[in-house]
Amino acid sequence: MYKVFAIIVTYKPNVRVLIKTIYSLKDQVYKIIIVDNTEDGFNFQQILTANNYKIKIIKLWNNYGIGKAQNIGIKIAIDEGAEYIMLSDQDTEYPPNYIENMIKAIGDLSYNNSQIAAIGPSYEDLNKDGRRGYFVIFNSFFIKRIYAKEGCLPVSQLLATGMIIPVKILKSVGYMREDLFIDWVDMEWCWKARSMGYQIFGNANVVVKHVLGDKSVKVGPKYFNLRSPSRHYYMIRNGLYLALNSSYINWQMKLRLLISMFCRVLFYAILSKPHSTHLKYCLLGIYHGFIGRLGKL
């Protein structure tokens, strides 16, 4: 078995959902490291079983954000001899042979001389009636959404959940950015890796079940993923900050990201209740993004 360590970051998790995540992975990976950001700690005794020797729990007793929690787990995994790091949210369910198929894909792509920084799965969004998500490819000012059903394809970014990174790449590219706290952390890392000449791949042959956002609202044929006011703050703030300051994307993508953040303010304020609260947090995100105030709100 390859030494694949799964890093699961938790924050006030739903026990039933977290158990599904853990049980879908525990027989596939070398070890699971759970890094808990819950301020008063989470009682993991209700999910630990006879296989708990494969699970390490790190309680931070504070919410330090997903980037720092991932980095803590990554460092522990590397110290314990990990060859690959797999990142996961607390609400993703993985199919049998997930790790085997993903590692095989890395090997096949490497054989074709691809410099692989990371590979990630396709996903069914349980907040969108199980609809398949899409991969993203930057194309000048525009992005191309790829609704692939099969194959591995080079993409511009990946969601963190299910993403597998060779340890040697982390040592070259670096760890996750902690001052973003949450949202855009995975995207920013992918942009950085690509700027260094590495490739990011989406594997449409492998599909996970994932919950994107707190809920979805359907407007006509489109779904909009909605979150809490504070999450909307981080999404707007970090997106705007990266549009103004990132050195890893070109000016066309910066402009597109900038416009997208202002559009999101309207979507979040109109579609989320209470409207005034979400608008206030979004406007604060714009302000902090412009002045470069990062970290925890």
Secondary structure, DSSP 8 states (H G I E B T S, - for coil): ---EEEEEEESS--HHHHHHHHHHHTTTSSEEEEEE--TT---GGGT--TTGGGEEEEE-SS---HHHHHHHHHHHHHHTT-SEEEEE-TTEE--TTHHHHHHHHHHHHHHTT--EEEEEEEEEEGGGTTEE--EEEEETTEEEEE--SSSEEEESB--STT-EEEHHHHHHH----STT-SSSHHHHHHHHHHHTT-EEEEEEEEEEEE--SSEEEEETTEEEEE--HHHHHHHHHHHHHHHHH-SSS-HHHHHHHHHHHHHHHHHHHHHSSSHHHHHHHHHHHHHHHHHT--S--
